[in-house]
């Protein structure tokens, strides 16, 4: 219980931290995003769950992920060559462009709605999982200043895949092991339920 409270407190504390990053140019980012469109969609709303929606995502979070892909801190065979030649300015511009777009709504699976809602809003005391909304916000908008991602409207299959990757330690670019610690306590059913729920949050 103490760890749950500590994680929740950290979420609120980090939410007040201002981001330090270069100012991105939306117009330049739109031009540079042409090569990204095949996977992520022209406006950042990817057509398939294999690739995440980037529209409406926080700029600082997007820059962090691009940097992590470039340094290898976050491993992905598709993204590694895509970011290899990107400069800091390129990353800032791309992030600004995608942050300026609006994410398309996701559909909520009715049979998973209640279980996912409970987990998202209240967590699970029995296994020490804190409420997801403590860090990602009541509407899933995330906390841009803390580089915590928006989840609202994201493909549920993508969210589920990232939770699994965190739980297995395959993805490890989360600060202070926060997501790895949380995801490792989630059952497969809980991952599926909360992923379905947040995809329909607005």
N, C-alpha and C positions, 0 to 999 in steps of 0.2 A: 504493500500500500504506500509506503514511504517513497518508493521509486516512482510510482504513478504520479504522486503529488509533485515530486521533484521535476519530472518530465513536463508536467502541465505548467509548473511555475516557469521553467525555462522557456517554454513556448511563448508565454505572455511577456517574459522579460526580453527575449530576442526580438519580439514583434515591435519593440520600440527603437531598435537599432536602425539608423539611417544607412542606406546603401552607399558604397563608395565605388563609382564606376564612371567610365567615360560616357558623355552624352551621345546617344545614338541619333542618327538621322533617318527618319521614316522613309523619305523618298529614296535615299540611297539604299536603304534596306530592301525596299520593294524591288529595285533593280537587281540587287544581289541575290534575292530569294528565288529567282527564276530556276536556278539549278536545284532548289529544295522542293519545288512544286510537285514533282513526280511522286514523291512519297508523302509530303505533308500538306498537299493541296495548295492552290494558288493563293488562298487567303488564310492558310494555316489550319484549315479544317480538313485533316487527312481523310481520304475516302475509305480507308481500311483500318481496322483495329490493330494491324501489325505495326503501324506507325502512329505516334501520339499527335494529338491536336496541339498546335502551338499558339493558335489564336487566343488572345486575351490573357496569355500567361505573363507573369511578372518579368520585367526586363532583367533584373539582377539574377533571377533564377535561370533564365535562358542563357545569359552570359556565362554563369557558373557551369552549366552543363556543357556548353560548347568548349569551354576551357578544359573541363575534366576529360572530355572526349579527346581533345588534342594532346593532353599530357599523358593520357592512358590511365588516369585515375578512375575513369569510368570506361569500361571495355565494351566496344561494339564494333564488329567487323564492317558494318555498313557505314557508320558515322566516322570512323577513324580516317579514311581517305578523304572524306568530304570536308573535314575541318583542318586537315594537315597544312593547307596554305592560307588559312584565314588569319588576318591580323586582328589585333584588339579592336581596331576601328570597325572592321568587317563584322565582328561579333556584336559590337554595340549597335551597329546599324540594323542588323538582322533582328536583334532582340527588340529594338524600338518598333520595327515594322510589325512583327507578329503581336507585340503587346498592344498595338493600336487596333488590331482586328477583333471582331466579336466571335466568340466561340458559338457553334451551333448546338442547340439543346440535344441532350442524350435522352434515350428512352429508359424508363424505370421498369424493371421486371417486377410485376406485382407480387409474385410468390416469394421474392427475396426482400421486398420493400421493408417490412416491419423489422426483420432481423438486422438488416443493414442500417436502418434508421436508429435503432437502439444502440448498436455498436458505435456508430458515428457520433451520436449525441451524448452517450453516457459511458461508453467503453464497456469493459467486462471486468468487474472486481475479482471474480473467481480466478482469473488467470493473469491479473495485473496489467490489463490493457487499458490505457487512458482513452478518454474520448477523443476521437479524431478531430472534432471541431475545435479543440483547444489550440491546435496549431494551424489547421486549415480553414478555420472560420465556420460560422453557422451555415453559410451559403456555399461553402467550398471555394471561396475566392482566394484562399491562401493568405500569406503575409509577405508581400513583395519586399518589404524592408529587410526581412530576415532571410530572404531567398527561399521561402517555403512555397511550394507550388500550388496553383489553383487546381482543383480537381473537378469542379463543376463542368459537366458536359463532356468530359473525357471519355474515350472508349472504355467500357468496363473491362474488356479483355486485356487492354493495355495496363490498366491499374492493377488488375489481378496478377498479371505477369510481373510487374514491378514489385509487388508485395512478396511474391514468391522468390524473386531474385534477392530481395533484401533478407528474407528469412533464411536463405541458403548461403548468404554471404557473397553471392555472385556479384551483386551490386553493393558497393561499399563506400560510396561518396557522400554519405550522410554525416552531418556533424555529430560528434560524440556518440556514434553508433546508435543514435536515437531510433531511426527507422528499422535498423537491423534488430534491435532489442524488442521493439514492438511487434514487428512482423513475425519474429520467431515464436511468439506466443499465440499467434492466430492459427486457427485450424483452417483447412482448405475451404470448408463451408463458410467460415467467417470472412475469409478473403473474397470469396465469390459474392457474398451478400453485401458487404460494404462497398465493393466495386460497383455493383449494380445500383446501389442507392445513390452514390455520389455522382454517377453519370447523369442523373436526372435532377441534381440540385441546381437551383437558380436563385 
